[in-house]
Amino acid sequence: MLTQFLQSLSNNESSTTHFTNYTPDTITAILKHLGNPHKKLQCIHVAGTNGKGSTTYMIAKILQTAGYTVGLYTSPHLIRYNERITINGREITNEEISHYSDIVETLCKNHKYNPTFFDAFTIIALLYFNNSVDIAVIETGLGGRLDSTNVIMPLASVITPISYDHMAILGTTLEQIAYQKAGIIKNGIPAISAPQKQEAMNVLNKEASRKQTKIYFVGNEISYSIKSTTPLIFDVACNHPIFGDNQKFNDIHCSLTGDFQAQNASVAIATTLLLKKYGWAIAPENIYHAMSSLYIPGRCELLCDNPVVLFDCAHNPQALDTTIKNIHHRYPNHNMTFCVSFMKDKDIHSMLTILRQYTSHPIFYFTLPDNRCYIPDNETSQQFSLYVYDSPSLLYNGIKKIIESNSIIICTGTFRLYSFVKDICKILQ
């Protein structure tokens, strides 16, 4: 539920090629008039291409389990904008959004500021968290260096795996994309990173050196080893004095699935251990309990069990390949059927090629009511055996015809597909 003011703002999330006012200058000016609430906020900043959302949730869950009041700012949302701003899992209400929106609108009219939607929503989050949380975990919207969230001064900067995405704005090479993500690294503030390809690692190390700080990598100072995949059980070790002495955690049980979640967890755990340097109380039992009780909507989420329907957002080839391999390992005796939708700026040919390797069924493609949504042409539809639908009821009828006793329907691609799949699952059950 958005106010008229918020709906009137330019929204870069509605574009795939052109971005308006992509700079932190406007939000910085507005926040100054508001007393710089972000400068009073203790926070963690998270950027990356894949695993960013899961890692952000994990950090917040560990801190909340340790007894802290935790703000969480994420994007995009699955169904409601309110999902993006939470305190200890409680979503901001429509009335609260309206209240802070009015404050931002009045200031912008008085001073003739023209923020983007993400500028304004980030300000709402910062005002909402101010004096209400012990710490906030804040996920970047796009990139990092020029992102609206990059006004904050975090206790730690976190970077998840960097891959090719949003290339129209972030750059066409891994080095260029990594340069944008590395922009969240601050002077003297330690950083934690997932394993990176060498080109990205070089950029991150260079940025950390320039900012006179240290970046700690999974694979170097941080390690993990998987003992079981179903259920997911793994060990994590943080081997550097900054994390404390003998920081080893054996047999961590994670309620999520997928080997990659162990990697995300190792980043999250190292980040929270880093906070002990600043006096934050994080006990081993907080980590174990947080990992075993995690629930992250839209991440390999089981939406229906007869037939099995899973949703997992995967909007670039690396993420998609990882997701499908994880599900194939988890359901080795099931026949995969895919229901997908992608945005125009994605590497669609590569992703359809990956999907085609895992199924002999047609691929069901749903065209979302969004001008950013990619609509397959006849040549692509024939090449990859796509059945294209623009109606949930027609999509349901198409899927229903091929369901077998061992079918698994995997819904993936953009987050925007989620609400439509949820509606279809209500009918399937």
C-alpha positions in Angstrom: 0.0 0.0 0.0 1.8 3.1 -1.2 1.0 6.7 -0.9 0.3 8.8 -3.9 3.6 10.6 -3.4 5.6 7.3 -3.4 3.7 6.1 -6.5 4.5 9.4 -8.3 8.3 9.0 -8.0 10.5 7.6 -10.7 11.1 4.0 -10.0 14.3 2.4 -11.4 12.9 -1.0 -10.4 10.4 -0.5 -13.3 13.2 -0.2 -15.9 15.6 -2.6 -17.4 17.8 -0.2 -19.4 17.5 3.4 -18.2 18.1 4.5 -14.6 17.1 7.9 -13.3 19.0 9.9 -10.7 21.2 6.8 -9.9 23.3 8.6 -7.3 23.3 9.0 -3.5 23.4 12.8 -3.7 19.7 13.4 -3.4 19.1 11.0 -0.5 22.2 12.5 1.3 20.7 16.0 1.0 17.3 15.0 2.2 18.7 13.0 5.2 20.7 16.1 6.2 17.5 18.1 6.6 16.0 15.2 8.7 18.9 15.3 11.1 20.9 12.5 9.5 19.1 9.6 11.2 21.3 7.1 9.4 24.4 8.4 11.3 22.8 7.4 14.6 22.1 3.9 13.4 24.2 0.8 14.1 24.1 -1.3 11.0 25.4 -4.0 8.7 25.5 -3.4 5.0 25.2 -6.2 2.5 25.8 -6.2 -1.3 26.4 -8.9 -3.9 24.7 -10.6 -6.8 23.6 -14.0 -5.5 22.8 -15.0 -2.0 22.4 -11.4 -0.8 18.9 -11.8 0.5 19.5 -15.1 2.3 22.7 -13.8 3.9 20.9 -10.6 5.1 18.1 -12.7 6.7 20.7 -15.0 8.4 22.6 -12.1 9.9 19.4 -10.5 11.2 18.1 -13.9 12.6 21.4 -14.5 14.5 21.3 -11.0 16.0 17.6 -11.3 16.9 18.2 -14.7 18.5 20.9 -13.1 20.6 18.2 -10.8 22.1 18.7 -7.7 20.0 15.9 -5.7 18.3 16.8 -5.9 14.7 15.7 -3.8 11.7 15.8 -5.5 8.3 15.7 -3.7 5.0 15.5 -5.8 1.9 14.3 -5.7 -1.7 12.5 -6.6 -3.8 9.3 -7.8 -2.1 7.3 -10.9 -2.9 3.7 -9.6 -2.4 3.7 -6.4 -0.3 6.0 -3.4 -0.1 5.7 -3.7 3.7 7.9 -6.9 3.5 10.9 -4.7 2.8 11.0 -3.0 6.2 10.7 -5.1 9.3 11.7 -5.0 13.0 12.2 -8.5 14.5 10.1 -9.9 11.7 7.2 -7.5 12.1 6.4 -5.6 8.8 6.0 -1.9 8.8 2.2 -1.0 8.6 0.5 0.9 5.9 -0.2 3.7 8.4 3.5 3.9 9.3 4.5 4.0 5.7 2.0 6.8 5.2 3.3 8.7 8.2 6.9 8.7 7.1 6.0 9.3 3.5 4.2 12.5 4.4 7.4 13.7 6.2 9.5 13.0 3.1 7.0 14.5 0.8 6.7 17.8 2.7 10.4 18.2 2.9 10.8 17.5 -0.8 8.2 20.0 -1.8 9.7 22.7 0.4 13.2 22.2 -0.9 12.3 21.0 -4.4 14.1 17.7 -4.1 13.2 15.0 -6.7 14.1 11.6 -5.1 13.6 8.2 -6.7 11.2 5.8 -5.2 14.1 3.8 -3.7 15.6 7.0 -2.2 12.3 7.7 -0.5 11.6 4.2 0.7 15.2 3.9 2.1 14.6 7.2 4.0 11.3 5.7 5.4 13.3 2.6 6.6 16.0 4.7 8.2 13.4 7.0 10.0 11.4 3.9 11.1 14.5 2.2 12.5 15.9 5.4 14.2 15.6 5.0 18.0 13.6 1.8 17.5 16.3 -0.9 16.9 19.6 -1.9 18.4 21.0 -2.7 14.9 19.8 -2.8 11.3 20.8 -5.1 8.5 20.5 -3.3 5.3 20.6 -4.8 1.8 21.6 -2.8 -1.2 19.0 -2.3 -3.9 21.3 -2.2 -6.9 25.1 -2.4 -7.1 26.5 -0.6 -4.0 28.7 2.4 -4.8 25.9 4.6 -6.1 23.0 2.8 -4.3 20.7 4.8 -2.1 21.7 2.7 0.9 25.3 3.6 0.6 24.8 6.6 2.9 25.2 4.5 6.0 28.3 3.9 8.0 28.2 0.2 8.9 30.0 -1.8 11.6 30.8 -4.3 8.8 30.4 -4.5 5.0 29.4 -7.8 3.6 29.7 -8.9 0.0 28.1 -12.1 -1.3 29.1 -13.8 -4.6 29.4 -11.4 -7.5 28.2 -12.4 -10.9 26.8 -10.9 -14.1 23.5 -9.0 -13.6 22.1 -5.5 -14.2 24.9 -5.1 -16.7 23.1 -2.1 -18.3 24.0 0.0 -15.3 26.7 -1.9 -13.4 29.0 -2.7 -16.3 29.6 -5.6 -18.7 32.7 -7.1 -17.1 33.1 -8.8 -13.7 35.7 -6.2 -12.7 33.2 -3.4 -13.5 30.4 -5.1 -11.5 32.7 -5.9 -8.6 33.9 -2.2 -8.6 30.3 -1.1 -8.0 29.7 -3.8 -5.3 33.0 -2.9 -3.6 31.7 0.7 -3.1 30.1 -0.3 0.2 33.5 -0.9 1.7 34.3 2.0 4.1 37.4 3.5 5.5 38.7 1.4 8.4 35.6 -0.7 8.5 36.2 -4.5 8.2 34.6 -6.4 5.4 33.5 -10.0 4.9 33.2 -11.7 1.5 31.9 -15.0 0.1 34.3 -16.8 -2.2 34.8 -14.8 -5.4 36.1 -15.3 -8.9 39.7 -14.0 -9.1 38.8 -10.9 -11.1 36.2 -9.9 -8.5 38.5 -10.8 -5.6 41.3 -8.6 -7.0 38.9 -5.6 -7.2 37.7 -6.2 -3.6 41.2 -6.4 -2.2 42.2 -3.3 -4.1 39.2 -1.4 -2.7 39.9 -2.6 0.9 43.5 -1.5 0.6 42.5 1.9 -0.7 40.1 2.2 2.2 42.8 1.1 4.7 40.9 -1.8 5.9 40.9 -5.6 5.7 38.5 -7.9 3.9 38.1 -11.5 5.1 37.1 -14.2 2.6 35.4 -17.5 2.9 38.0 -19.8 1.6 40.8 -18.0 3.3 40.2 -16.8 6.9 36.7 -18.4 6.9 35.9 -22.0 6.0 33.0 -24.4 5.9 32.5 -28.0 5.2 29.2 -29.8 4.4 28.4 -33.0 6.3 24.9 -33.6 5.0 22.7 -32.1 2.4 19.3 -33.5 3.4 19.0 -32.2 6.0 21.7 -29.5 5.5 24.4 -29.9 8.2 27.8 -28.2 8.1 30.8 -27.0 10.1 32.1 -23.4 10.1 35.5 -22.2 11.2 36.6 -18.6 11.5 40.4 -18.6 11.7 41.5 -15.1 12.5 41.9 -13.2 15.8 39.4 -10.6 14.7 36.7 -13.3 15.1 37.9 -14.3 18.6 39.8 -17.4 19.7 39.0 -20.9 18.4 35.7 -20.0 16.7 34.6 -23.4 15.3 31.1 -24.5 15.0 30.4 -28.2 14.3 27.2 -29.8 13.1 25.2 -26.7 12.4 21.7 -27.8 11.3 20.1 -25.4 8.8 16.4 -25.4 8.0 17.1 -24.2 4.5 18.2 -26.5 1.6 21.1 -26.2 -0.8 24.8 -26.4 -0.5 25.0 -22.6 -1.2 23.1 -21.9 2.0 26.1 -23.3 4.0 28.3 -20.8 2.2 25.8 -17.9 2.9 25.7 -19.0 6.5 29.5 -19.0 6.9 29.4 -15.3 5.7 26.6 -14.5 8.1 28.2 -16.2 11.1 31.6 -14.6 10.5 29.9 -11.2 10.3 28.1 -11.6 13.6 31.3 -12.9 15.3 33.0 -9.7 14.0 30.6 -7.7 16.0 31.9 -9.2 19.3 34.9 -6.9 18.7 32.5 -4.0 19.3 31.0 -5.5 22.4 28.0 -7.3 20.9 27.1 -10.5 22.8 26.8 -13.4 20.3 26.9 -16.8 21.9 27.3 -20.1 20.0 23.8 -21.2 20.9 22.4 -18.1 19.2 24.0 -19.2 16.0 22.8 -22.8 16.2 19.3 -21.8 17.1 19.1 -19.1 14.4 20.3 -21.5 11.6 17.9 -24.3 12.6 14.8 -22.0 12.7 15.4 -20.0 9.6 12.5 -19.3 7.3 13.1 -17.1 4.2 10.1 -16.8 1.9 10.8 -17.3 -1.8 14.0 -19.3 -1.2 13.4 -22.9 -2.3 10.0 -22.6 -0.7 7.7 -25.5 -0.8 4.3 -24.0 -1.8 2.4 -27.2 -2.5 3.2 -30.8 -1.7 0.7 -32.6 -4.0 2.0 -32.0 -6.6 5.3 -30.7 -5.3 5.6 -27.1 -6.2 8.8 -25.2 -5.3 9.6 -21.5 -5.7 13.1 -20.1 -5.8 14.0 -16.8 -7.3 17.0 -17.2 -9.7 17.5 -14.3 -12.1 20.9 -15.0 -13.6 22.5 -18.1 -15.1 24.8 -18.8 -12.1 21.9 -18.6 -9.6 19.6 -20.7 -11.8 22.1 -23.5 -12.3 22.8 -23.6 -8.6 19.1 -23.7 -7.8 18.3 -26.5 -10.2 21.2 -28.7 -9.1 20.1 -28.2 -5.5 16.5 -29.3 -6.3 17.7 -32.2 -8.5 19.8 -33.5 -5.6 16.9 -33.1 -3.2 14.3 -34.7 -5.5 16.4 -37.2 -7.6 13.4 -39.4 -8.6 11.1 -36.6 -9.7 10.4 -35.4 -13.2 11.0 -31.6 -13.4 8.6 -29.2 -15.0 9.5 -25.5 -15.1 7.3 -22.5 -14.8 9.3 -19.3 -15.3 9.3 -15.6 -16.0 12.2 -13.3 -16.7 12.8 -9.6 -17.0 14.1 -8.2 -20.3 17.6 -7.3 -19.1 18.5 -10.9 -18.1 20.7 -13.4 -20.0 17.5 -15.3 -21.0 19.1 -17.5 -23.7 21.6 -18.9 -21.2 18.9 -19.5 -18.6 16.6 -21.3 -21.0 19.5 -23.4 -22.2 20.1 -24.5 -18.5 16.4 -25.3 -18.0 16.2 -27.3 -21.2 19.0 -29.7 -19.9 16.8 -30.8 -17.0 13.5 -31.6 -18.6 11.9 -33.2 -21.6 8.6 -31.4 -20.8 7.7 -28.1 -22.3 8.8 -25.1 -20.3 5.8 -23.0 -19.1 6.5 -19.3 -19.5 4.2 -16.8 -17.8 4.2 -13.2 -19.1 3.7 -10.9 -16.2 1.6 -7.7 -16.4 4.8 -5.7 -16.3 6.4 -3.8 -19.2 9.8 -5.1 -18.0 8.8 -8.7 -18.5 10.4 -10.5 -21.4 7.9 -11.9 -23.9 9.3 -14.8 -26.0 9.1 -14.5 -29.7 8.1 -17.5 -31.9 11.6 -18.5 -32.7 12.6 -18.7 -29.0 9.4 -20.5 -28.1 10.1 -23.1 -30.7 13.8 -23.4 -29.9 13.2 -24.1 -26.2 9.7 -25.6 -26.4 8.1 -22.8 -24.5 4.3 -22.7 -23.8 3.6 -19.1 -23.2 0.6 -17.9 -21.1 -0.6 -14.5 -19.9 -3.4 -15.8 -17.7 -3.0 -17.7 -14.4 -6.0 -19.8 -15.1 -4.7 -20.9 -18.5 -1.3 -21.5 -17.0 -2.9 -23.7 -14.4 -4.8 -25.7 -17.1 -1.6 -26.2 -19.1 0.4 -27.5 -16.1 -2.5 -29.7 -14.9 -2.4 -31.7 -18.1 1.1 -32.9 -17.6 1.2 -33.5 -13.9 2.2 -37.1 -13.0 2.6 -38.8 -9.6 6.3 -38.0 -9.5 6.1 -34.5 -11.0 7.9 -31.6 -9.4 7.0 -28.1 -10.6 9.8 -25.6 -10.2 8.8 -22.0 -10.4 11.7 -19.6 -10.8 13.1 -16.5 -12.4 11.9 -13.1 -11.2 10.5 -12.5 -7.7 7.4 -11.0 -9.4 6.2 -14.5 -10.4 5.7 -15.5 -6.7 2.2 -14.1 -6.0 0.8 -15.7 -9.2 2.3 -19.1 -8.3 0.8 -18.8 -4.8 -2.6 -18.3 -6.4 -2.2 -21.2 -8.7 -1.2 -23.5 -5.8 -4.4 -22.7 -4.0 -6.2 -24.2 -7.0 -3.9 -27.2 -7.4 -4.4 -28.2 -3.8 
